[in-house]
Amino acid sequence: MEDPTTLRRLYGRRTGHKLRDGQAGLVERMLPELSVPATGPIDARALFGDDRPLQVEIGFGKGEHLVGQAAMHPDHGFIGCEPFLDGVVGALMKIDADSVDNVRLHMGDALDVLERLPDASLERVYLLHPDPWPKARHAKRRFMNAGPVDRIARKLKPGGEFRFGTDHPVYVRWAMMIMSQSPDFEWLVDGPQDFLVRPDDWPETRYEQKARTKGHEVWYFRYRRH
């Protein structure tokens, strides 16, 4: 079955409304310094100058969770991948406001970054509220598919953690099926509270806030790499 590792195509608009002058200035000033190199191997020393632990967020929205995690783990390096300029601007604003210095950004496909990282190099990978592509004929576009999950497994250290969150019932069923078929992960769950209550070290995103406002259930999944 085709999935994002073979399709290698991003859907949706890369840009939204025109940036305000302040936002454009922020992008011009900060993004070149914080961008992941466009080509070549990636590791912690190349990005941060030392061998610190690395974490990756796939599709960071406006950066609330990414920057929140970075603030909680100042000795770790964080790589945020987001194809949409509006999201990158949001993250830059958070980085600037919170004065964190341990985040690097990739405005593009997360798979481009994952494939350039060494195997067994990541402490955590996050996939929070991705586009669910709810129609069956679009299932191959979902990031939660066998190919991307295998890629994540290869890049995580043994004992590393993959976190997934969604408020979409179609996607949650699909994701549970995909993860149950993976031999590389153990679901960290003892009861419903483990996937119905947001962990204390899981900063809330605006997507989650919107979902709660609409009365949607939100699910939180944690998987450990064998």
SEPAMI-243138 format. One line per 3 residues: number of its first residue (from 1); their letters; for each residue x negated, y negated, z of C-alpha. Coordinates in Angstrom, 1 decimal. Last residue first. Layout:
% SEPAMI-243138
NUM) A) X Y Z ~ ...
//
This chain:
% SEPAMI-243138
226) HRR) -11.5 2.0 22.0 ~ -10.4 -1.6 21.3 ~ -7.8 -2.8 23.8
223) YRF) -4.4 -4.0 22.7 ~ -2.4 -6.8 24.3 ~ 1.1 -7.7 23.1
220) YWV) 3.4 -10.6 24.0 ~ 7.0 -10.7 22.8 ~ 9.2 -13.8 22.6
217) EHG) 13.0 -13.7 22.8 ~ 14.8 -16.4 20.9 ~ 17.1 -18.9 22.6
214) KTR) 16.4 -21.7 20.1 ~ 14.5 -23.7 22.7 ~ 12.5 -20.5 23.5
211) AKQ) 11.4 -20.2 19.8 ~ 10.5 -23.9 19.7 ~ 8.3 -23.5 22.8
208) EYR) 6.7 -20.4 21.3 ~ 5.9 -22.2 18.1 ~ 4.5 -25.2 20.1
205) TEP) 2.0 -22.8 21.7 ~ 1.8 -21.7 25.3 ~ -1.7 -20.9 26.7
202) WDD) -2.2 -17.2 27.4 ~ -4.3 -16.8 30.6 ~ -1.3 -16.5 32.8
199) PRV) 0.2 -13.7 30.7 ~ 3.5 -14.5 28.9 ~ 6.3 -12.3 30.2
196) LFD) 8.1 -9.9 27.9 ~ 5.2 -7.7 26.9 ~ 3.8 -6.7 30.3
193) QPG) 7.1 -7.2 32.1 ~ 8.6 -4.4 30.0 ~ 6.3 -1.8 31.7
190) DVL) 2.8 -0.4 32.0 ~ 1.3 -1.9 28.9 ~ -2.2 -2.3 27.5
187) WEF) -1.7 -0.7 24.1 ~ -4.8 1.3 23.2 ~ -6.4 0.6 19.8
184) DPS) -8.7 2.3 17.3 ~ -6.5 5.2 16.1 ~ -4.1 2.8 14.4
181) QSM) -0.7 4.2 13.6 ~ 0.9 2.8 16.8 ~ -0.4 -0.6 15.8
178) IMM) 1.4 -0.5 12.5 ~ 4.7 0.6 14.0 ~ 4.5 -1.9 16.8
175) AWR) 3.8 -4.6 14.3 ~ 6.8 -3.7 12.1 ~ 9.2 -3.7 15.1
172) VYV) 7.8 -7.1 16.3 ~ 8.0 -8.5 12.7 ~ 11.6 -7.7 12.3
169) PHD) 12.5 -9.0 15.8 ~ 10.7 -12.4 15.2 ~ 9.5 -14.1 18.4
166) TGF) 5.9 -13.1 17.9 ~ 2.6 -12.6 19.8 ~ -0.5 -10.5 19.2
163) RFE) -3.6 -10.1 21.3 ~ -6.5 -7.9 20.3 ~ -9.0 -7.2 23.1
160) GGP) -12.5 -5.9 23.2 ~ -13.3 -2.7 25.1 ~ -15.6 -1.5 22.3
157) KLK) -16.6 -4.8 20.5 ~ -14.2 -6.2 18.0 ~ -15.2 -6.6 14.4
154) RAI) -14.4 -3.1 13.2 ~ -11.0 -3.2 14.9 ~ -10.1 -6.5 13.3
151) RDV) -10.9 -5.1 9.9 ~ -8.7 -2.0 10.5 ~ -5.9 -4.3 11.6
148) PGA) -6.3 -6.4 8.4 ~ -6.0 -3.3 6.2 ~ -3.3 -1.5 8.2
145) NMF) -0.9 -4.5 8.2 ~ -0.2 -7.3 10.6 ~ -1.2 -10.1 8.3
142) RRK) 2.2 -9.7 6.6 ~ 2.0 -10.2 2.8 ~ 2.7 -6.5 2.1
139) AHR) 6.0 -6.8 3.9 ~ 7.3 -9.2 1.2 ~ 9.6 -6.8 -0.5
136) AKP) 11.1 -5.9 2.9 ~ 12.2 -9.5 3.5 ~ 11.1 -10.8 6.9
133) WPD) 7.8 -12.4 5.9 ~ 6.9 -12.7 9.6 ~ 4.7 -15.8 9.2
130) PHL) 2.3 -15.4 12.2 ~ 3.4 -16.2 15.7 ~ 0.1 -15.6 17.4
127) LYV) -2.7 -13.4 16.1 ~ -5.6 -13.5 18.5 ~ -9.0 -11.7 18.4
124) REL) -11.1 -11.1 21.5 ~ -14.6 -10.2 22.5 ~ -16.0 -10.2 19.0
121) SAD) -19.3 -8.8 17.6 ~ -18.6 -5.1 17.0 ~ -19.3 -5.5 13.3
118) PLR) -21.2 -8.6 12.3 ~ -19.0 -11.5 11.1 ~ -18.8 -12.2 7.4
115) ELV) -15.7 -10.0 6.8 ~ -13.9 -11.7 9.6 ~ -14.5 -15.2 8.3
112) DLA) -13.1 -14.7 4.8 ~ -10.3 -12.6 6.3 ~ -9.2 -15.7 8.3
109) DGM) -8.2 -17.4 5.0 ~ -8.8 -21.1 4.9 ~ -9.7 -24.2 6.9
106) HLR) -12.3 -22.6 9.1 ~ -12.9 -24.3 12.5 ~ -15.5 -24.1 15.2
103) VND) -14.8 -24.5 18.9 ~ -17.2 -24.6 21.8 ~ -17.5 -28.4 22.3
100) VSD) -14.3 -29.2 24.2 ~ -13.7 -32.9 24.9 ~ -9.9 -32.4 25.7
97) ADI) -8.7 -35.3 23.5 ~ -11.2 -34.6 20.7 ~ -10.6 -30.9 20.6
94) KML) -6.8 -31.5 20.7 ~ -6.9 -34.0 17.9 ~ -9.1 -31.7 15.9
91) AGV) -6.6 -28.9 16.4 ~ -3.7 -31.0 15.2 ~ -5.7 -32.1 12.1
88) VGD) -6.5 -28.4 11.3 ~ -2.8 -27.6 11.6 ~ -1.8 -30.3 9.2
85) LFP) -4.5 -29.2 6.8 ~ -3.1 -25.7 6.4 ~ -5.3 -22.6 6.0
82) ECG) -6.0 -22.0 9.7 ~ -8.9 -20.0 11.2 ~ -10.1 -20.9 14.6
79) IFG) -13.5 -19.7 15.8 ~ -14.2 -19.9 19.5 ~ -17.6 -19.6 21.3
76) HDP) -17.7 -18.5 24.9 ~ -19.4 -20.2 27.9 ~ -16.6 -22.8 28.1
73) HMA) -14.0 -20.1 28.6 ~ -10.8 -21.8 30.0 ~ -11.4 -24.9 27.9
70) AQG) -11.8 -22.7 24.8 ~ -8.7 -20.8 25.6 ~ -6.7 -24.0 25.7
67) VLH) -8.3 -25.3 22.5 ~ -7.2 -22.2 20.7 ~ -3.7 -22.0 22.3
64) EGK) -2.8 -25.6 21.5 ~ -4.5 -25.6 18.1 ~ -1.8 -27.0 15.9
61) GFG) -1.0 -23.7 14.3 ~ -4.0 -21.4 15.2 ~ -3.7 -19.0 12.2
58) IEV) -6.1 -16.2 13.2 ~ -7.8 -17.0 16.5 ~ -11.3 -15.6 16.9
55) QLP) -13.4 -15.0 20.0 ~ -17.2 -14.9 20.4 ~ -19.5 -14.1 23.3
52) RDD) -22.6 -16.3 23.6 ~ -25.8 -15.5 21.7 ~ -27.1 -19.1 21.3
49) GFL) -27.1 -22.0 18.9 ~ -23.3 -22.4 18.6 ~ -22.5 -21.4 15.0
46) ARA) -25.6 -19.7 13.8 ~ -26.3 -18.2 17.2 ~ -22.8 -16.9 17.5
43) DIP) -22.8 -15.1 14.2 ~ -21.7 -15.8 10.6 ~ -23.2 -14.3 7.4
40) GTA) -23.2 -16.4 4.2 ~ -20.8 -18.8 2.7 ~ -18.5 -21.7 3.6
37) PVS) -20.3 -22.5 6.9 ~ -17.7 -22.7 9.7 ~ -16.6 -26.3 10.1
34) LEP) -17.1 -28.2 13.3 ~ -19.6 -30.8 12.2 ~ -17.9 -31.4 8.8
31) LMR) -14.5 -31.5 10.5 ~ -15.3 -34.2 13.0 ~ -15.8 -37.6 11.3
28) EVL) -13.9 -37.2 8.1 ~ -11.1 -35.3 9.7 ~ -10.8 -37.8 12.6
25) GAQ) -10.9 -40.7 10.1 ~ -8.0 -39.1 8.1 ~ -6.1 -38.7 11.4
22) GDR) -6.6 -42.3 12.3 ~ -5.6 -43.5 8.8 ~ -2.4 -41.5 8.9
19) LKH) -2.5 -38.3 6.9 ~ 0.0 -37.8 4.0 ~ 2.6 -35.2 4.7
16) GTR) 2.0 -31.5 4.2 ~ -1.2 -29.8 2.8 ~ -2.0 -26.2 2.1
13) RGY) 1.5 -25.5 0.9 ~ 2.7 -21.9 1.2 ~ 1.1 -18.6 0.4
10) LRR) -2.5 -17.6 0.8 ~ -3.8 -14.9 -1.5 ~ -6.3 -12.2 -0.9
7) LTT) -4.0 -9.4 -2.1 ~ -6.3 -6.6 -1.2 ~ -7.1 -7.5 2.5
4) PDE) -3.7 -9.2 2.7 ~ -1.8 -5.9 2.1 ~ -1.2 -3.5 -0.8
1) M) 0.0 0.0 0.0
//
